Amino acid sequence: MAKKNMSEMSFLDHLEELRWLLIRSTLAILVCATIAFFFSDFIFDQILFGPKNPDFVTYQFFCDLSQQFGLDKSLCVTEIPMRIQSREMGGQFSAHMWTSITAGFILGFPFILWEFWKFIKPALYDSEKKYAALFIIVASLLFFIGVLFGYYMIAPLSVNFLANYNVSSQIFNDIDLDSYISLLRTSTVASGLLFELPIIIYFLTKLGLVTPTSLRKYRKYTLVIVLILSAIITPPDIISQIIVAIPIMILYEISILISVVVYNRQNKTQ
């Protein structure tokens, strides 16, 4: 049977399409998670536990940068005083499972985008449908850049600050495995989704929910919100907050330009 057009589909038809989108996306995540499950040594030892080592690439970068600017070794990390522990019988198994699922979501994200594109495709103009590949590539690229930014910037800054924060010399940081992984998971996945801002603004502009004028009008409020978010997800020092805030504001400015293009095109077609 031929597939119905968007205008011919009832509310229940839309729900059925959405249900299958979620099912196929979930299966894709599970397949990728199964693959990631068998690479636990690499994922845990090389990736997850990387930011807790003083020789992590981010720490080395800031150390070299500080020396170039004549700051001696003020930004060098010589020690991460913390140990990772598992205090529950099923703690390591649970961490293995949820880490695999998180890896499955990250690896399967392009497929999820493809399913999302197929869901909204009937509502698009014929001239827009040909940009499917471009949409998948750009949105996936933004997501992976965001994940890398979260892993190489937000996560190590947070780990270093929190591990070295000490209210008493009698306290040593024995960090629970789940707490440590949760910090890295939040830093990477949230950052990846945050970098999808230009894509989100594109569709919001098409739906008429935002305009270039409104985005410019609320720019200063957005800056405040970004600084607040930066303060929440990073250590409470101004350098870390600026490092996180700058790329987000750049994405916001790019989103304004995208909104301008979409808005002007819609006005021409009317």
N, C-alpha and C positions, 0 to 999 in steps of 0.2 A: 504494500500500500504506500502511495506517495506521502511524503512528509508534509504536514500542514504548514501553511504560512503563518507568520506571527499573528496576523489579523484574524485568521480563522481558528486559532487555538483558544480554547476556553481556559478558565482559571485552573481547572483540574489537569488539563493538558500541560500547562506550564509547571504545575507541581510534579507531574510525572517526569517531565524532562529534567527538572531539578533533582529529582530522586535518583535518576540514572546518572546524572552528572556526579553526584556525591558518591554513588556506588563505584563508578569507574575510577574516580579520583582516589577513593579509599583503597581500592585494589592496587592501584599504581603505587601508592605509598607503602603498602604492605609488601609488594614485590621488591621495591628498593630497600625497604627495611630488612627483609630477609637476606639480601645480598650484603648489606652493611653489617648484619649480625655476625657473619663469618670473618669480618675484618676487625674484630674487637681489639686485637693487639695494636694495630696501627691507629685506630680511632682513639683509643684511650691513651696509650703511651706517647704517641707522636702529636696528636691533635689536642685532645682534652687537657692533658697534663702539661702541654707546652708552655702556657702562660704562667705556670708556677715555678718555672726554671729561670734562674737569673740570666742565663745565656739566650733567652728567647729573643727572636729577631727584633721585636719592638723595643725592648730594653736596650739592645745594642745600638739601635738607630738613634734613640734619644741620647744615649751616652756619647756617641760620635758627634751628634749635633751640638751638644753642650760644650764639648771640647773645641769645636770649630768656632763657636762664639765666645771663647775665652772664659767659660764658666767652670773650668777644671772638670771635676767629675761629680758635679752637684746633681745631675740627672741620671747618673749611673746607678744601676741596681746591682748590688753585690750579694744580697741575700733575700730570700722569700721565706720568712720564719713561720712556716706552717706545715702541717702534715695532714694528709687525707686519710680519713678513717671511715669504716662502715660499722655502725653500731646495731644493725638489725640482721637477723638470720638471712633474710632474703634481700638484703640491701644491695649486694653486688649484682644479683640476678635482675632485680628490678631496675637498677641503673643501666644494665646492659640492654634490657628490653626497651626502655624509654629512650635511651640514646640512639638505638637502632631506628626507632620510629621517627625521632627527630631528623636523623640522617636521611631516612626515607622520604620525609616531607621535603627536605631541601633538594635532594636529588630528583624527586618527582615533580618539582614545582613547574617546570616547563610543560609537562603533560597536563597538570591542573589548569594552567593558563589556556592550553589548547581546548580543554573541555569547556572552560568559561567562554572562550571565543565562539565555540559552536552553539552555546546556549544563547548568546546575544546576537549571533549572526543574522537571524531572520529579521531583526529590528533595524539592521543597517542598510544603507543605500548600496546599490550595486557597485558604485565607484569605491566604496569603503571596504567591501568584502575581499578585494584583491590584496589588501594589506595584512592578511592573516599572518603570513610568515614574518613580516616586519614587526608586527605586534608581539609575537611570541619571542622573537630574538631580543627586541628592546626591553620588554618587560622582564624576561629572564636575566638579561645582562644587568639590569638595575638591581634585581633581587640578589644576584650573586655578588655584585659589588658591595651591596649593603651588608651581606653576610660576612664578607671578608673585612669590611670596615669594622663591624662589630667584634670580629674575632681578633684582629690585629691592633685595634685601637681601644675600643670600649672595654673589652674583657681584660686585657693585661693591665690597663690603668686601674681598673676596679680591684683586680686581684692583688696588685702590688700595694695599693693604698690600704685595703682592708686587712691584708696579711701583716703589714707593718704597723697598723694602728694598735696601740697597747695602752691600756689604762693603768696597768700595774706590771712590774717586772716578774711578779709571781704567777702571771697567767701566760700560758702558751697556747697558741692557736691550733687546736686539734679540730680541723674542719670536717664536718660530716660530708660523705661522698655525695649525697643527694643535694645538699646545699651548694656545694661547689659546682656540680653539673647544672643545677638550676640557674646559677649566675651566668654561666657561659651560654646556656640555651636561650635565656632571655636576651642577653647582649647580642647574640648573632641573629636569631630569628626575628626579633623585634626590629633590629636595624635593617634587615633585609626587607621586611614589609614596609618600613618607613621610607625606604628608597623607592617604593612604588608610587610615591606622591605624584610625579608627573602623569603617570597613567591614570591615577584616580581623578586628578583635575581634568584630564582630557574627557573622561566620560561624564563627570559632573557638569562640565561646560556644555557638552552635547545635550544633556538632559535639561539644561537651562537653570540648574541649581546654583551655579556660580558664573560670574562674568569677570573679565579682566579688570573692570572698574572696582568691583567688590574685593578682588584679591589685592589690588593696590591699596585700597582704602584701609584694609585690615592688616597691612604689612607690619605696622609697629606692634599690633597686638600679637601677631604671629611670632615676632621676634621675642616678645616676653614669654610666650608659651614655650618656644623652643629652648630658651634659657632655663626655664623651670624644668622641662623634661631633661635637659642636659644635667642639671643639678641632681635630678633623681637617679639617673642611670649611670652617673659617673661619680668619682670621688669629689668631695667638696673643696676643690681647689680651682682657681680661675683658669689655669692653663688647660686642664682636662675639659672644662666646660666649653672653652673656646674651640678646642680641637673638634669636639662633637657638634657644636652649634654651626660652625662655618659651612660644612658640607650640606647640612639641612637647609640653611638659608639659601645656598646656591641652588639646591633642588627646588626651593620655593620660587626663586626668580625664574628658573627654567619653566616651571609650571605656569607662571604668568605668561611667558612667551607662547607656550603651547595653547593656553586659553585664548590668547589674542588671535592665533591662527585659526582655531576652530570657530571662534565667535565671528570672525570676518567671513569665513567660508559659509557659515549658516546664513548670514545676512545677505550674501550674494545670491544664494539659492532661493531666497524668499521673494 
